[in-house]
Amino acid sequence: MPKLVPLSRKELIRKLRTLGFDGPFIATRHQYMSFGTTKIFIPNPHKSDIGAPLLRRIIKQISISRDEFINL
């Protein structure tokens, strides 16, 4: 099973768009991406990558397997 490694915000957005998500859209504190009725809030742009724990939570919210997410 491949290991989940930190990703850049740009790469996360690319993967979510591949899955059919639209956005990112502006919200109050964070931007979000949507697919139907599903809304995923994405981290604000910073210099560092998005860590594995936050990626695990995002993967769980979009209901796909970790392997599927990694292979996008």
N, C-alpha and C positions, 0 to 999 in steps of 0.2 A: 504494500500500500504506500503510495507516494506521500511524502511529508508536506504539510501545509507550511509554506514559507511566506514571509512578509511581502506585500505587494505595494506598488505605488498607487496613488489615488487614480491616476490616469488609466492604469491597467485594470483596476476594479471596475471603473466605468465602462471600459471596453468589453469586459466579460459580461457585465449586466446587460449591455446593449445587445450582445450576441444572443442572450437569452430572451430578448424581446422587450426589455425595459426601455422606457422613454425618459428623457431628462438629461442631466439633472435640472430640477426646478428649484426655485428659491422658496424657502420656508422661513420661519422666524430665526432660528439659530443655526440650523444645518440645512444643506440642500438634500433633496430626496429624488429618487427615481421611482417610477410607477409602471406597473404592468397590470392592467385591469383594475381590480380593487386592492391589489397589493402595493404598499408603499414601503420602500426601503430607504431609511435615512443613511446618508453617507457622510463620512468624516470631512471636516473642513480641510482645505488644502494647507498642508504644513510641509516642512522640509523632509520629515522622516516618513518612512513607509508605514502602511497599516499593518499592525501586528497580527499574528496568528489567532489570539483569543477573540479579537473583534471580527476577524474573517469567519471564524467558526460560528459566531452569532448571526452574521449576515447569511451564511450558507443555510443555517437552520431556519431562518425566516423565509427564505425563498424555496425551501423544501426540495433541495436537490442533494445528491450525495457529494461528499468531499472529493471523491475521484472525478466525478463529472465536472465539478467546478475547476479542478486543477487542469483538466484536459481541454478546457475551452480555449 
